[in-house]
Amino acid sequence: MTLPVEQVTRIAELAAAEQGCCPFFDFRLHLDGPYLHLEVRAPADGGALLTDLFGSTD
């Protein structure tokens, strides 16, 4: 997911909060100029939850 870099604080706070309830998620934030790239990974059995949260990557 690519977002405006101005969202970095809110996204980092969301990722930290999600780690409290769903520690199997792996959040990666990458700053690239005006963009924030968010990558979220989960084990295979958590894939449906990621799809529910973020939609399909197809």
Phi and psi in degrees as GROMACS dihedral restraints (atoms count N, CA, C in turn):
[ dihedral_restraints ]
;  ai    aj    ak    al  type     phi  dphi    fc
    3     4     5     6     1  -115.0    20    10
    4     5     6     7     1   130.5    20    10
    6     7     8     9     1  -132.2    20    10
    7     8     9    10     1   165.4    20    10
    9    10    11    12     1   -66.0    20    10
   10    11    12    13     1   142.1    20    10
   12    13    14    15     1   -59.3    20    10
   13    14    15    16     1   -23.4    20    10
   15    16    17    18     1   -63.7    20    10
   16    17    18    19     1   -15.6    20    10
   18    19    20    21     1   -87.3    20    10
   19    20    21    22     1     1.5    20    10
   21    22    23    24     1   -57.5    20    10
   22    23    24    25     1   -42.0    20    10
   24    25    26    27     1   -65.3    20    10
   25    26    27    28     1   -46.1    20    10
   27    28    29    30     1   -64.4    20    10
   28    29    30    31     1   -40.7    20    10
   30    31    32    33     1   -69.4    20    10
   31    32    33    34     1   -40.8    20    10
   33    34    35    36     1   -63.1    20    10
   34    35    36    37     1   -40.6    20    10
   36    37    38    39     1   -64.2    20    10
   37    38    39    40     1   -41.5    20    10
   39    40    41    42     1   -62.2    20    10
   40    41    42    43     1   -45.5    20    10
   42    43    44    45     1   -61.4    20    10
   43    44    45    46     1   -43.2    20    10
   45    46    47    48     1   -64.2    20    10
   46    47    48    49     1   -41.1    20    10
   48    49    50    51     1   -65.8    20    10
   49    50    51    52     1   -40.6    20    10
   51    52    53    54     1   -64.7    20    10
   52    53    54    55     1   -31.2    20    10
   54    55    56    57     1   -62.6    20    10
   55    56    57    58     1   -28.6    20    10
   57    58    59    60     1   -66.4    20    10
   58    59    60    61     1   -37.7    20    10
   60    61    62    63     1  -101.0    20    10
   61    62    63    64     1   -26.4    20    10
   63    64    65    66     1  -133.6    20    10
   64    65    66    67     1    71.5    20    10
   66    67    68    69     1   -66.8    20    10
   67    68    69    70     1    -8.9    20    10
   69    70    71    72     1   -78.4    20    10
   70    71    72    73     1   -12.8    20    10
   72    73    74    75     1   -72.9    20    10
   73    74    75    76     1   144.4    20    10
   75    76    77    78     1  -118.7    20    10
   76    77    78    79     1   111.0    20    10
   78    79    80    81     1  -100.7    20    10
   79    80    81    82     1   133.3    20    10
   81    82    83    84     1  -129.9    20    10
   82    83    84    85     1   127.4    20    10
   84    85    86    87     1  -112.2    20    10
   85    86    87    88     1   133.2    20    10
   87    88    89    90     1  -130.6    20    10
   88    89    90    91     1   120.1    20    10
   90    91    92    93     1   -92.2    20    10
   91    92    93    94     1   129.4    20    10
   93    94    95    96     1  -141.0    20    10
   94    95    96    97     1    87.8    20    10
   96    97    98    99     1    60.7    20    10
   97    98    99   100     1  -121.8    20    10
   99   100   101   102     1   -83.0    20    10
  100   101   102   103     1     6.1    20    10
  102   103   104   105     1  -118.4    20    10
  103   104   105   106     1   147.0    20    10
  105   106   107   108     1  -114.9    20    10
  106   107   108   109     1   122.1    20    10
  108   109   110   111     1  -102.8    20    10
  109   110   111   112     1   124.0    20    10
  111   112   113   114     1  -110.7    20    10
  112   113   114   115     1   125.7    20    10
  114   115   116   117     1  -119.4    20    10
  115   116   117   118     1   130.3    20    10
  117   118   119   120     1  -124.0    20    10
  118   119   120   121     1   127.4    20    10
  120   121   122   123     1  -120.8    20    10
  121   122   123   124     1   154.0    20    10
  123   124   125   126     1  -148.9    20    10
  124   125   126   127     1   158.8    20    10
  126   127   128   129     1   -61.9    20    10
  127   128   129   130     1   164.2    20    10
  129   130   131   132     1   -52.1    20    10
  130   131   132   133     1   -39.6    20    10
  132   133   134   135     1   -74.5    20    10
  133   134   135   136     1    -6.6    20    10
  135   136   137   138     1  -101.4    20    10
  136   137   138   139     1     1.6    20    10
  138   139   140   141     1   -60.2    20    10
  139   140   141   142     1   -39.7    20    10
  141   142   143   144     1   -63.9    20    10
  142   143   144   145     1   -36.8    20    10
  144   145   146   147     1   -65.2    20    10
  145   146   147   148     1   -41.4    20    10
  147   148   149   150     1   -62.2    20    10
  148   149   150   151     1   -41.4    20    10
  150   151   152   153     1   -62.9    20    10
  151   152   153   154     1   -40.9    20    10
  153   154   155   156     1   -62.3    20    10
  154   155   156   157     1   -39.2    20    10
  156   157   158   159     1   -77.2    20    10
  157   158   159   160     1   -41.9    20    10
  159   160   161   162     1  -118.5    20    10
  160   161   162   163     1    -8.3    20    10
  162   163   164   165     1    90.2    20    10
  163   164   165   166     1   174.2    20    10
  165   166   167   168     1   -79.1    20    10
  166   167   168   169     1   150.3    20    10
  168   169   170   171     1   -92.5    20    10
  169   170   171   172     1     1.8    20    10
